[in-house]
Amino acid sequence: MIRIFIVEPMTGELLTAKEWKEKAGKDVKNAEHIVIVPEDGTPAFMIPKKTLGEFPWKEAKKKVAEELFRLEGEEVPESRGGLPTRKQFIDIRDARSCGLEQVLELIGGDQLLKNLRNGEWFWTSEVWIPAGTSAEDWSSSRYDAYYAWFSYGSFGYANYGNYVGNTNLALPLLLYDFREANV
């Protein structure tokens, strides 16, 4: 089963929703981040309780990088953070079945279902490259793409046909290192 934790804002400690509610009391909405631990052994990741807003794809990537820099105090390599991958959106969708919406509501976060009912989509970090392209095409296209994958996070559904100039929601994601955590 997917595990969901709230990041205690002062200590960085990971707490279950019940633990956070007991500890925070009336300050329960002070938490800013949650950690999702996928059940398949892929890396855990941290997301904020709110999106950064809607942007074209390249601007969304830039805004997410700025937010991660603000959190980490240094530039975060793409291998450690950025917009979520399509796989991570499937994990987010699966986390909804394990209480993600309730955790977000508890801490005053954006509700995925609410965003999706308003017809909003989320950018992924992945550009769309047509089938049959070579590795060389991929490496040159990944920085100058015309289309990128986007996800309808409620159902884990992803689509590739969105022009990078269109706007979708930007959700920063940072891989979470359990060697530095209490879990």
C-alpha positions as CSV (number, residue, x, y, z in Angstrom):
1,M,0.0,0.0,0.0
2,I,1.1,3.5,-0.8
3,R,2.2,5.5,2.3
4,I,1.5,9.2,2.8
5,F,3.3,11.4,5.3
6,I,3.1,15.0,6.3
7,V,6.4,16.8,6.7
8,E,6.6,18.5,10.1
9,P,7.5,22.1,9.1
10,M,10.0,22.8,12.0
11,T,11.9,19.5,12.2
12,G,11.3,17.8,8.8
13,E,10.0,14.8,10.7
14,L,7.6,12.6,8.7
15,L,4.3,12.1,10.5
16,T,1.1,10.3,9.6
17,A,-2.1,12.4,9.3
18,K,-3.2,11.2,12.8
19,E,0.2,12.1,14.3
20,W,0.3,15.5,12.7
21,K,-3.2,16.3,13.8
22,E,-2.4,15.4,17.4
23,K,0.9,17.3,17.4
24,A,-0.2,20.4,15.5
25,G,-3.6,21.0,17.1
26,K,-5.0,24.3,15.9
27,D,-1.9,24.8,13.7
28,V,-2.7,21.8,11.5
29,K,-2.7,23.9,8.3
30,N,0.9,25.0,8.9
31,A,2.3,21.9,7.1
32,E,3.4,22.7,3.6
33,H,4.6,19.4,2.2
34,I,3.7,15.7,2.0
35,V,5.7,12.7,1.1
36,I,4.3,9.9,-1.0
37,V,6.0,6.5,-0.8
38,P,5.0,4.3,-3.8
39,E,4.3,0.6,-3.0
40,D,6.4,-0.7,-5.9
41,G,9.7,0.4,-4.4
42,T,10.3,3.4,-6.7
43,P,11.7,6.4,-5.0
44,A,9.5,8.3,-2.6
45,F,8.8,11.9,-3.4
46,M,7.7,15.2,-1.8
47,I,5.1,17.6,-3.2
48,P,3.8,20.8,-1.8
49,K,0.2,21.2,-0.6
50,K,-0.5,23.7,-3.4
51,T,0.4,24.0,-7.0
52,L,2.4,26.9,-8.3
53,G,-0.3,27.9,-10.7
54,E,-0.8,27.6,-14.5
55,F,2.1,28.2,-16.9
56,P,3.3,27.1,-20.4
57,W,5.6,24.1,-20.1
58,K,9.0,25.8,-20.2
59,E,7.9,28.4,-17.8
60,A,6.4,25.8,-15.5
61,K,9.8,24.0,-15.5
62,K,11.5,27.3,-14.6
63,K,9.1,28.1,-11.8
64,V,9.4,24.6,-10.4
65,A,13.3,24.9,-10.5
66,E,13.0,28.2,-8.6
67,E,10.7,26.7,-6.0
68,L,13.1,23.7,-5.5
69,F,16.0,26.1,-5.2
70,R,14.1,28.0,-2.5
71,L,13.5,24.8,-0.6
72,E,17.0,23.3,-1.0
73,G,19.1,26.5,-1.1
74,E,20.9,25.2,-4.1
75,E,20.2,24.1,-7.7
76,V,18.4,20.8,-7.8
77,P,19.5,18.5,-10.6
78,E,16.6,17.2,-12.9
79,S,17.4,13.7,-11.6
80,R,16.3,14.7,-8.1
81,G,13.4,17.1,-8.8
82,G,11.2,19.0,-11.2
83,L,7.8,18.4,-12.7
84,P,6.5,14.9,-11.9
85,T,6.9,12.1,-14.5
86,R,3.9,10.2,-15.9
87,K,4.7,7.4,-13.5
88,Q,4.7,9.7,-10.5
89,F,1.3,11.0,-11.5
90,I,0.1,7.3,-11.5
91,D,1.5,7.1,-7.9
92,I,-0.3,10.4,-7.0
93,R,-3.6,8.9,-8.4
94,D,-3.0,5.7,-6.4
95,A,-2.3,7.8,-3.3
96,R,-5.8,9.3,-3.7
97,S,-7.1,5.8,-2.9
98,C,-5.0,5.8,0.3
99,G,-6.2,9.1,1.7
100,L,-4.2,11.8,-0.2
101,E,-7.3,14.0,-0.7
102,Q,-8.1,13.9,3.0
103,V,-4.5,14.7,4.0
104,L,-4.5,17.7,1.6
105,E,-7.8,18.8,3.0
106,L,-6.4,18.5,6.6
107,I,-3.4,20.8,5.9
108,G,-5.3,23.2,3.7
109,G,-3.9,22.0,0.4
110,D,-5.2,22.0,-3.2
111,Q,-7.6,19.2,-3.8
112,L,-6.7,17.3,-6.9
113,L,-10.3,16.4,-7.6
114,K,-11.4,20.0,-7.2
115,N,-8.7,21.1,-9.7
116,L,-9.7,18.4,-12.1
117,R,-13.4,19.2,-11.9
118,N,-12.4,22.6,-13.1
119,G,-10.9,21.1,-16.2
120,E,-7.3,21.7,-15.1
121,W,-4.4,19.4,-16.1
122,F,-0.9,19.0,-14.7
123,W,2.4,19.2,-16.7
124,T,4.8,16.3,-16.5
125,S,8.5,16.6,-17.0
126,E,8.5,14.6,-20.1
127,V,8.4,15.9,-23.7
128,W,6.5,14.0,-26.3
129,I,8.7,12.6,-29.1
130,P,6.9,10.9,-32.0
131,A,7.3,7.1,-32.3
132,G,10.1,6.0,-34.5
133,T,12.5,8.8,-33.6
134,S,16.1,8.0,-32.7
135,A,18.1,8.6,-29.6
136,E,19.8,11.5,-31.4
137,D,16.3,13.0,-32.2
138,W,15.4,12.6,-28.5
139,S,18.4,14.4,-27.1
140,S,18.1,17.3,-29.5
141,S,14.3,17.6,-29.1
142,R,14.1,17.3,-25.3
143,Y,15.2,21.0,-24.9
144,D,13.2,22.3,-27.9
145,A,10.1,20.3,-27.9
146,Y,6.8,21.3,-29.4
147,Y,4.6,19.0,-27.3
148,A,4.9,17.6,-23.7
149,W,3.0,15.0,-21.7
150,F,0.4,16.2,-19.3
151,S,-1.7,14.3,-16.7
152,Y,-5.2,14.4,-15.5
153,G,-4.0,13.4,-12.0
154,S,-7.3,12.2,-10.7
155,F,-7.3,9.1,-12.9
156,G,-3.6,8.8,-13.7
157,Y,-4.5,9.5,-17.3
158,A,-1.7,11.1,-19.4
159,N,-1.9,12.6,-22.8
160,Y,0.9,13.9,-25.1
161,G,-0.9,16.3,-27.4
162,N,-0.5,19.5,-25.5
163,Y,1.5,22.2,-27.2
164,V,4.2,23.5,-24.8
165,G,2.8,27.0,-25.2
166,N,-0.5,26.1,-23.6
167,T,-0.9,26.4,-19.9
168,N,-1.3,23.6,-17.3
169,L,-0.7,23.4,-13.5
170,A,2.9,23.2,-12.2
171,L,3.4,20.9,-9.3
172,P,7.0,20.8,-7.9
173,L,8.3,17.3,-7.0
174,L,11.5,16.4,-5.1
175,L,12.7,12.9,-4.6
176,Y,12.8,12.1,-0.9
177,D,15.9,10.5,0.7
178,F,14.9,8.2,3.6
179,R,18.4,8.0,4.8
180,E,17.9,11.5,6.2
181,A,14.4,10.8,7.6
182,N,12.9,9.0,10.5
183,V,10.8,6.5,8.6
